[in-house]
Amino acid sequence: MSEYDVVVVGGGAAGLSAALVLSRARRQVAVVDAGKPRNAPAAHLQGFLSRDGMPPRDLLAVGRDEVTGYGGELISDKVTKVVRASGTGFELLLESGRLLSARRLLVAAGLRDELPDISGVRERWGRDVLHCPYCHGYEVRDQPLGILGGSPDSVQHALLVRQWSSDVVFFPHTTQLTADQRQQLVARAIGVVEGSVRRIIVEDDQVCGVEMADGRTVPRAAMFVRPRFVPNGDLLVGLGCALDDDGWPVADAAGRTSVTGVWVAGNTANPRGQVITAAGEGSAAAIALNADLVDEDVQQDVGRYLLGY
């Protein structure tokens, strides 16, 4: 069995950032990653100071090199089970059958986007069917944009996207607009097309419009869709970590959960966090984790000192 101070589950921005800080603190660290990043469909990431426009895969490649350069270990595998070992430690079983032991566990496995079952949405996801205007709004600025309704905050999404274009159409789909919401949309010069959406129209590898259930078509160059965020939290649930009413792990500002020795960072606990946010949360969790380990090291050394060895 391989032994580590910290095992990080998830090799995205949060997990790699944490591993970098911990490796530089001379901790034995392993990052276990299944190789399925959430932002894989996106060609570029935006809003990351000094890395704006970099392809996500390139950011991860640089991060992996930095972690291994300080002695961190990268393991391409999937954690299938975690059990409590002696004290505050853990044992992890990987899909390959390998066993790891860790004094502390950091879960940075992110989340998954649950998309509406409309033709074209999944196929164009991350390209010209988009979620975050802060990530992609500038790249589609001043173009004819659409916002798909159906989620609780889709109207607010439309009002936000209006910042990037004066030609915005809201498709309520299954959303029942209140009088106040309709007034806000009209006041912001956002068009409203009633009825159910059948599909996103794609021609020449580019979104070009929306087809309604009654056959009408509305030209659009890109669509914004608010997915349902689902945490990748099975390991946390299995360990007994407290969850909030929406199913997200309860943690303090540094990522410490309700279970001793278990920490979280990035989209695993913060669904709104962007890449740069996740990286910062990973760094903060790593600093707090190392401090926690130092406290334990001191207690153990004091005990040995008092016993004379």
C-alpha positions as CSV (number, residue, x, y, z in Angstrom):
1,M,0.0,0.0,0.0
2,S,1.3,3.5,-1.0
3,E,1.3,6.0,1.9
4,Y,0.8,9.7,1.6
5,D,0.3,12.8,3.8
6,V,-2.6,13.9,1.5
7,V,-4.4,12.2,-1.3
8,V,-6.2,14.7,-3.6
9,V,-9.2,13.3,-5.5
10,G,-9.6,15.3,-8.7
11,G,-6.9,16.8,-10.9
12,G,-8.5,20.0,-12.1
13,A,-7.5,23.5,-11.2
14,A,-8.5,23.1,-7.5
15,G,-6.8,19.7,-7.0
16,L,-3.6,20.6,-8.8
17,S,-3.3,23.9,-7.1
18,A,-3.6,22.2,-3.7
19,A,-1.1,19.5,-4.7
20,L,1.4,22.2,-5.8
21,V,1.2,24.0,-2.4
22,L,1.4,20.8,-0.5
23,S,4.3,19.5,-2.5
24,R,6.2,22.7,-2.0
25,A,5.5,22.3,1.7
26,R,7.4,19.0,1.4
27,R,4.4,16.8,1.9
28,Q,3.9,13.4,0.3
29,V,1.0,14.1,-2.1
30,A,-0.8,12.0,-4.7
31,V,-3.5,13.3,-7.1
32,V,-5.9,10.7,-8.4
33,D,-7.7,11.9,-11.5
34,A,-10.1,10.0,-13.8
35,G,-9.3,12.3,-16.8
36,K,-12.7,13.7,-17.4
37,P,-12.5,17.4,-16.8
38,R,-15.8,19.3,-16.8
39,N,-14.5,22.1,-19.2
40,A,-13.1,19.6,-21.8
41,P,-15.5,20.8,-24.5
42,A,-14.4,24.5,-24.2
43,A,-11.6,25.6,-26.5
44,H,-10.4,28.3,-24.2
45,L,-10.7,29.6,-20.6
46,Q,-11.2,33.2,-19.9
47,G,-10.9,35.5,-16.8
48,F,-7.8,33.7,-15.4
49,L,-5.2,36.4,-14.9
50,S,-2.1,35.7,-17.1
51,R,-3.8,32.7,-18.6
52,D,-6.7,34.3,-20.4
53,G,-7.5,32.5,-23.6
54,M,-5.4,29.4,-22.8
55,P,-7.0,26.0,-23.7
56,P,-8.0,24.2,-20.5
57,R,-6.0,21.1,-21.4
58,D,-2.8,23.3,-21.6
59,L,-3.5,24.8,-18.2
60,L,-3.8,21.3,-16.7
61,A,-0.6,20.1,-18.5
62,V,1.4,23.0,-17.0
63,G,-0.1,22.3,-13.6
64,R,0.8,18.6,-13.8
65,D,4.3,19.4,-14.7
66,E,4.6,21.9,-11.8
67,V,3.2,19.3,-9.3
68,T,5.5,16.5,-10.4
69,G,8.4,18.9,-10.5
70,Y,8.1,19.3,-6.7
71,G,7.7,15.5,-6.1
72,G,3.9,15.2,-6.2
73,E,2.6,12.0,-7.8
74,L,-0.1,11.9,-10.4
75,I,-2.3,8.8,-10.6
76,S,-4.6,8.3,-13.6
77,D,-7.3,6.3,-12.0
78,K,-10.6,6.5,-10.2
79,V,-11.3,6.3,-6.4
80,T,-14.1,3.8,-5.9
81,K,-14.1,3.6,-2.1
82,V,-12.7,5.4,0.9
83,V,-12.8,4.1,4.4
84,R,-11.6,5.4,7.7
85,A,-8.3,4.0,8.9
86,S,-6.7,4.4,12.3
87,G,-6.9,7.9,13.9
88,T,-7.6,10.6,11.3
89,G,-6.3,8.6,8.3
90,F,-8.0,7.0,5.3
91,E,-7.6,4.0,3.0
92,L,-8.6,4.5,-0.7
93,L,-9.4,1.7,-3.2
94,L,-8.8,2.6,-6.8
95,E,-10.6,1.2,-9.8
96,S,-7.3,-0.5,-10.9
97,G,-7.2,-2.3,-7.5
98,R,-4.4,-0.2,-6.1
99,L,-4.6,0.8,-2.4
100,L,-3.5,4.1,-1.0
101,S,-3.4,5.4,2.5
102,A,-3.6,9.0,3.5
103,R,-3.4,11.1,6.7
104,R,-5.8,13.6,5.1
105,L,-8.2,13.6,2.1
106,L,-9.0,16.5,-0.2
107,V,-11.9,16.0,-2.5
108,A,-11.8,18.2,-5.6
109,A,-13.8,16.1,-8.0
110,G,-15.9,19.0,-9.2
111,L,-19.5,18.7,-10.5
112,R,-21.4,17.6,-13.6
113,D,-23.8,19.7,-15.7
114,E,-27.2,18.2,-16.0
115,L,-28.5,19.6,-19.4
116,P,-32.0,19.9,-20.7
117,D,-33.0,17.2,-23.1
118,I,-33.2,19.3,-26.2
119,S,-31.5,18.3,-29.5
120,G,-28.4,20.3,-30.0
121,V,-27.7,21.4,-26.5
122,R,-25.3,18.6,-25.5
123,E,-23.8,18.4,-28.9
124,R,-22.8,22.1,-28.9
125,W,-22.2,22.4,-25.1
126,G,-19.1,24.6,-24.4
127,R,-18.8,25.7,-28.0
128,D,-21.8,28.0,-28.9
129,V,-24.3,26.6,-26.4
130,L,-22.9,28.2,-23.3
131,H,-23.5,28.6,-19.6
132,C,-21.4,31.4,-18.0
133,P,-21.4,34.8,-19.7
134,Y,-18.3,35.8,-17.6
135,C,-16.5,32.9,-19.3
136,H,-17.8,33.2,-22.8
137,G,-19.9,36.5,-23.1
138,Y,-17.1,38.6,-24.5
139,E,-16.4,36.1,-27.3
140,V,-20.1,36.3,-28.5
141,R,-20.5,40.0,-27.8
142,D,-22.9,42.0,-30.0
143,Q,-24.2,38.9,-31.6
144,P,-27.8,37.7,-31.7
145,L,-28.0,35.7,-28.4
146,G,-30.7,33.4,-27.0
147,I,-31.3,32.3,-23.4
148,L,-33.2,29.1,-22.8
149,G,-35.7,29.1,-19.9
150,G,-36.8,26.2,-17.8
151,S,-34.5,26.7,-14.7
152,P,-35.5,28.7,-11.6
153,D,-33.0,31.5,-12.4
154,S,-33.2,31.6,-16.2
155,V,-34.8,35.1,-16.2
156,Q,-32.0,36.5,-14.2
157,H,-29.6,34.7,-16.6
158,A,-31.2,36.6,-19.5
159,L,-30.9,39.9,-17.7
160,L,-27.2,39.2,-17.1
161,V,-26.4,38.2,-20.7
162,R,-28.0,41.5,-21.9
163,Q,-24.8,43.1,-20.7
164,W,-22.9,41.6,-23.6
165,S,-25.4,42.2,-26.5
166,S,-28.3,44.4,-27.4
167,D,-29.9,41.6,-29.4
168,V,-31.1,39.1,-26.8
169,V,-34.1,36.8,-26.9
170,F,-35.5,34.9,-24.0
171,F,-37.2,31.5,-24.7
172,P,-39.3,30.7,-21.6
173,H,-39.8,27.1,-22.8
174,T,-41.3,25.7,-19.5
175,T,-40.9,28.8,-17.4
176,Q,-44.1,30.7,-16.5
177,L,-43.2,34.3,-16.4
178,T,-44.6,36.6,-13.7
179,A,-45.7,40.1,-14.5
180,D,-42.7,41.5,-12.8
181,Q,-40.3,39.3,-14.8
182,R,-42.0,40.1,-18.1
183,Q,-41.7,43.8,-17.2
184,Q,-38.0,43.5,-16.5
185,L,-37.4,41.8,-19.8
186,V,-39.3,44.3,-21.8
187,A,-37.6,47.2,-19.9
188,R,-34.2,45.8,-20.9
189,A,-35.3,45.3,-24.5
190,I,-35.0,41.5,-24.3
191,G,-37.4,39.8,-26.7
192,V,-39.6,37.0,-25.5
193,V,-40.6,34.0,-27.7
194,E,-43.3,32.0,-26.2
195,G,-43.7,28.2,-26.7
196,S,-41.6,25.1,-26.3
197,V,-38.2,24.8,-27.9
198,R,-37.7,21.7,-30.1
199,R,-34.1,21.9,-31.0
200,I,-31.0,24.1,-31.5
201,I,-30.4,24.6,-35.2
202,V,-26.9,23.9,-36.4
203,E,-25.5,24.6,-39.9
204,D,-21.9,24.4,-41.1
205,D,-20.8,23.5,-37.6
206,Q,-22.3,26.6,-36.0
207,V,-25.5,27.4,-34.1
208,C,-27.7,29.5,-36.3
209,G,-31.1,29.5,-34.6
210,V,-33.8,27.9,-32.5
211,E,-36.7,25.8,-33.8
212,M,-39.9,25.9,-31.8
213,A,-42.3,23.0,-31.3
214,D,-44.8,24.7,-33.6
215,G,-42.2,25.0,-36.4
216,R,-41.2,28.6,-36.0
217,T,-37.5,29.4,-36.3
218,V,-35.7,32.2,-34.6
219,P,-32.2,33.1,-35.8
220,R,-29.5,33.1,-33.1
221,A,-25.7,32.9,-33.2
222,A,-25.3,31.4,-29.7
223,M,-27.4,30.1,-26.9
224,F,-27.0,30.4,-23.1
225,V,-28.4,27.6,-21.0
226,R,-28.4,27.3,-17.2
227,P,-27.7,23.6,-16.4
228,R,-28.5,21.9,-13.1
229,F,-25.4,21.5,-11.1
230,V,-24.9,18.1,-9.6
231,P,-21.9,17.6,-7.2
232,N,-19.6,14.7,-7.6
233,G,-19.9,14.0,-3.9
234,D,-20.5,10.2,-3.6
235,L,-17.2,9.8,-1.7
236,L,-18.2,12.6,0.7
237,V,-21.6,11.0,1.3
238,G,-20.1,7.7,1.9
239,L,-17.8,9.2,4.6
240,G,-20.8,10.9,6.3
241,C,-20.0,14.5,5.5
242,A,-22.8,16.9,6.3
243,L,-24.7,18.3,3.3
244,D,-26.8,21.4,2.9
245,D,-30.4,21.4,1.7
246,D,-29.3,21.3,-1.9
247,G,-26.9,18.4,-1.5
248,W,-23.6,20.3,-1.4
249,P,-21.0,19.5,1.3
250,V,-20.9,21.8,4.3
251,A,-17.4,23.3,4.7
252,D,-15.7,26.2,6.3
253,A,-13.9,29.0,4.4
254,A,-10.8,26.8,4.0
255,G,-12.7,23.7,2.9
256,R,-12.8,21.7,6.1
257,T,-15.9,19.5,6.2
258,S,-17.8,18.0,9.1
259,V,-15.7,14.8,9.0
260,T,-12.3,15.1,10.6
261,G,-9.5,14.9,8.1
262,V,-11.7,15.5,5.0
263,W,-11.5,18.7,3.0
264,V,-13.1,20.0,-0.2
265,A,-12.2,22.6,-2.8
266,G,-13.4,23.9,-6.1
267,N,-16.7,23.0,-7.8
268,T,-17.2,20.0,-5.4
269,A,-18.4,22.5,-2.9
270,N,-18.8,25.8,-4.8
271,P,-20.9,25.4,-8.0
272,R,-20.4,29.0,-9.0
273,G,-16.6,28.9,-8.9
274,Q,-14.7,29.6,-12.1
275,V,-11.3,28.1,-12.9
276,I,-9.4,30.9,-11.2
277,T,-11.7,30.6,-8.1
278,A,-11.2,26.9,-7.9
279,A,-7.4,27.3,-8.1
280,G,-7.5,29.8,-5.2
281,E,-9.8,27.5,-3.1
282,G,-7.3,24.6,-3.7
283,S,-4.5,26.8,-2.5
284,A,-6.4,27.9,0.6
285,A,-7.4,24.3,1.5
286,A,-3.8,23.2,1.1
287,I,-2.4,25.8,3.4
288,A,-5.0,24.9,6.0
289,L,-4.4,21.2,5.5
290,N,-0.7,21.6,6.0
291,A,-1.3,23.6,9.2
292,D,-3.5,20.8,10.4
293,L,-0.8,18.2,9.7
294,V,1.8,20.3,11.4
295,D,-0.4,20.4,14.6
296,E,-0.6,16.6,14.5
297,D,3.2,16.3,13.9
298,V,3.9,18.5,16.9
299,Q,1.6,16.5,19.1
300,Q,3.3,13.2,18.0
301,D,6.8,14.6,18.5
302,V,5.9,16.0,21.9
303,G,4.6,12.6,22.9
304,R,7.8,10.9,21.8
305,Y,9.9,13.5,23.5
306,L,8.1,12.9,26.8
307,L,8.7,9.2,26.4
308,G,12.4,9.8,25.9
309,Y,12.7,8.8,22.2
